[in-house]
Amino acid sequence: MINDPRTCTTEILNLDSLLCDVSPAAKCLTAGQIHTAQAIYDGLKDRDGNVIAPGATAGAENAGDWAFWVLPNEQFGGASVVESAKDMLRYLMRHHPEFDVDTFDPANDIAQVTRELMPLDADDPDLSEFMAHGGKLVIYQGWNDFPLRPQRALEHLANVQNTMGGADLVDDFFRLFMVPGMTHCAGGPWAWLTDYVTPLVAWREQGNSGLHTPAMCLPEAGPIPRKRRHDRRE
């Protein structure tokens, strides 16, 4: 288990050391597989080096998220989410007949779809009205969420802090919990199951800002439920 996967770089992973000596086998990777894994860890950048999509974090590759989102599975009719991406783009851009999904470059043409994606994004860093109404916000994010990369949650918190006067002020109404090992919204090889509502209510209604929440694994995750306290990430 990696508490903060940002410390586990691809240099430390040393994917080349997993190259099969002769023929493909279960405990090694082919050159093509290493290239694919490297691309997933590295993420997507445009021609100027700007990050379009952060890379996947290391630490829970066998927890199911990689397999579900990258490999063919029955929930997508035997295809993979990656293979379904073209159809998703076609539906998203259905009001733009000039859009050509076959020539679309996700690294350098992202501006073409930005407007259509806006309703799906909740990334406005100006939460001043929410704060003025006395709102309290708790966000939790799995460090090993494959489709919703954790770097984006940290980036959003930083943007809110920069927009609204710094970390101290934002800390009065916004807390971010980064959960080691947790995959997409739930699951993973470590403790992730917890109650975020009770401490949120106590914070809003009683002014108890010392948020911490004990977490545990589901019984099938191991013979002995493991517990861990998740502290907020500033």
N, C-alpha and C positions, 0 to 999 in steps of 0.2 A: 504494500500500500504506500502511495506517495502522497504525503500531506499537501505539498504544493508542487504540482507537476511542472511548473515553469522552470524548476531547477533541474529537471531531467531533459536535457537537450538531445537532439539527434546525434550530436557528437558523443555524448555519453552512451546513448543507445547502441551506437556502432553497428548499424544494420548490416554492413558489409561482412561482419563476422558471422552472420547467419547464412551466408551463401553456401549452397549445396556443393559438395566436392565433385560429385560425378552426376548422379541422376536425382530428380526431384524426390523428396521424402517428407514425411510428416514433421520432422524436427529441424528442417532447414528451409530456406527460401531460394527460389530461382532468381536470376538477375532481374527478370521482369517484375516479379513480386516485390523485390527490394525497391525497384524504381517506383512502383505504385505506392508502397508504404511510405517511402521518403516524401512523395508528393502530398500524401495525406497529412503527414506530420508538419510539412513545411507550410501548408496553406496555399492561398492563391494571391498573387500580386500582379499589378498591372505593369505595363512596360516601363513605367517610371519608378517602380519599386514600392508603390503604395499598397498596403495590405487591403485586399478586397474581402477576403475571408481568412480568419486566423486558422492555423493548423490544429489538428486534433491533438489533445494532450495525452501523454503516456500514463499508463498505470492501471487501466481496466480493459485491456483489449479483449480479454476472454469473457467479459461480463455480459455480452450479448448485443451491445449497441453497434459495434463495428459490423457484426454479422447481419444484423437487421437492416442497417442503413446502406450497406455496401453490396452484400451478396444477395442472390435471388432468394425469395422466400414466398411461402404460400399466400400470405396476406396481400401480396401484390400480384397474385395470379402467376406465380413462378418467375416473375421479373424482380428487379431490385428497384429501390427508390431512385438510385442513380439513373437507371435505364428509363424510369418514368419521368425524369426531369424534362425531357423534350415536350411530352404531352402537357405537363404542368405549365410550361412556358407558353405553349400554344393557347391554352385556355386563358392564361393571364393576359395575353396580348391579343385577345380575340377582337378587340375594337380597333386594332391597328393592322389592316390588311397588308401593309408594306413590310411588316416585320417578318424576317426569314430566320426561323429557328436553326436552320442548317448552317447558316453563316454567322450566327451569333457567337461572339467570343466572350465568355463570362468574365474573363480577366480585364478586358479593355472596352467592352460595350455595355457595362453595367448601367450607364446613364440612360440607356434606352428603356430600361424596365423600372427605373427608380420611382417614377410617378405612380405606376400601377402597384408597386410594393408598399407605398406609403400607408394605406389603410391597415396593413399587417404589422407595421412597426409602431412601437410605443417607446420612442427614444428621445422625446422632447426633454431637454435638460432643465427647462424652466418650470419648476414645480412650486412657484411662489404662491399661486392661488390655493393649491392643495395645502401648503404649509400654513397659509393665513387662516384657513378653516380649521386648523388644529389637527390635520390629518397626520397619521403615523404610517409609515411604509416599511414593510419587511419583505425583502426579496431573498429567495434561496436559489442557489445555482450549484448544480453538480460539477465538480472539477472534471469529470470524465463524460460529460454530456456530448455526444457526437454531433448531432445536427445543430444544437444551440451552443456554440463554443463559449466556454467560460470567460475568455478574454473580453468578449463583448459586454458582459455584466460589469466587469471591473472598469472597462472603458466608459460605460454609461455612468457609473458612480463618479468617476473622475470628472466627466463632463458636467454633471450636476454640481459638484463641488466648485468647479471653475466658474460656473454660471451664477451660482447663488451665494458667493461670498466666502467659500472655504469649507474645509472639513468640519470645523467645530460647529458652525451653524447648521450644516446639513445633518450632522450627527444627532441633532435634536429631534429629527423627524424621519430619518431614512437610515436603515441598517441593512447591510448585505451579508448573508451567510453563505460562505463557500464550503461545500460539503465534499470532503475527500472521498474519492471512489464512486460517488453517485453518478449514474448515467442519466439518460434523458427523462427528466422530471421525477423519476423514482428508480429504485433498483441499484444494483452494484454490489461489489464484494465486501463492502464495509458498512458501518452503521449509517443509515440514512432515514429510517422511519421515525418521525418525530411530530410534535404538536407545535405548530407555529402560531396558532390562533390564540391560545391562552396567554402567552407572554405579550402578544400584540395588544390584546384587550387590556391587560394589566398596565401596559405602557400608556395606552390612550386614556383609560378611565381612571387610573390610580397614579399615573406619573412615575411608574416603576420602569426606569430606563436601563436597569442593569440586566439586559437581555442575555440569557443563555438557555439552551434547551437540550436535555438529554436525548440521545437518539439510539436506536437499536436496529438490528437486522431482523428481517422476517425469519421465522423458524426454519424455512427451507434453505436459508443462506448458510447454515452451519449447525452443527450439533449443539452448540452453546451460544445463545444470543449474546452478541457483543455490544457493549455500550460505550458511547463516546460523547463528550460534550462538544457541541459546535459553538464556538465563539464567533462573533461577527468579524468581518474583514473590513478594515478601514482602507 
